[in-house]
């Protein structure tokens, strides 16, 4: 893939643009040294790389708004970045763009167990949302495989799911509201800790839009009581077809498991060779919880 040709006017104006960004952010929140911007040249899709003009690490909605306002005035493209775990090039910059990372925005802002929601800054990692409420026997359901590292901002951008999505849905089913900064620096509040508002489902449009409509800085998420008595069960099968029929039969019986995972023989052998987990050498495995 060939990267788009950068805007030479923006490149030649780098020093002035960076100086404007430094005027609204702490000194250590603006990265423009070429040796340091290389850390932002790609996400987990490493086949394509391009160092950005600069990277910024704001800590608040106000700082994000200030950055976007400057970039809008200067005509500089902005690429929002969560934790960089995407395998689809979601945070791939161009040479004339500014990477806006949300990693420093990781605070819990509000927790309400009675109404079952938590409000967090969008740079907080997926697993740490559950970590913030698990002592009260609650959890956050969407659980992508990168949940230890991936940010809520990226989950919203990609409408991430995971093994729990069979019963609890993906991100859009667990997202109640967002604070979002539009590309001109305007801050908007959409949804919130309440029942669905009338009118257009703007929250549904934002979730899965890959950051193209704005930068989500805060998110109100649904939290749920941990399922009582849930236990994982590992079942081996002699064929993929029989394993698939078993999934169908479980759901037909009116039993909706917390999670179901499927592994075929090549996946079983590769996993066993690496992890030595003791998996049986069969055609298919189901992990049901």
C-alpha angles and dihedrals in degrees: 000000000000116000118233115265108263122240104259093204090060092047092051090048094051096115094052094044092049090048090055090050091049089053091064101034136054113270094252092051095071118071119188105143106116091225090058101039088062087079087069099044093106144356125231088307094083097174091091124045136177125159112229127234087251142333126228129198109198121186102205145030089255092057092047090052091051092050094048092047091055094045090048091052092047095044091239117155114237124209114196114217130194115181096321094243095128116123092197102068092256092151099038109137133205122230092256097046136097119230111220108201121193097196093115092053097081108126129127104233102182139358124195115179095177091059093032103235140116127199116210141167108261097243091068113113120250096241093047090060088064088041090059094056107026094096086067090049094254130124142185108244109210106087116176115188090254092053093127090065110014119103127233087238090062092043089056093045092053099030088235124204135175141179092314093058092089091071105017104031131233129291095291090059092053101039114099103172147342142208105220134182115215121219093264092054097262113146117218133182116214124183120338144185095322142076119297113292121230123259130039119001096240092161089059090053093050095048105081096014092117094232094297095123098047145308116286109218102170132025134195108212134190114242123197137201112261111260111259118240096001111162128176117241124195116208126183124207137192093223140025090231093059091048090052091049089051091056089050092048093050092054093042088056089061094250113131108191122213088239142354125195126184128204126183125207098271090050092046093051094045091049093046092049090054104035103026088217095158097248115169116250097244136132096258142005131202121199107198126182 
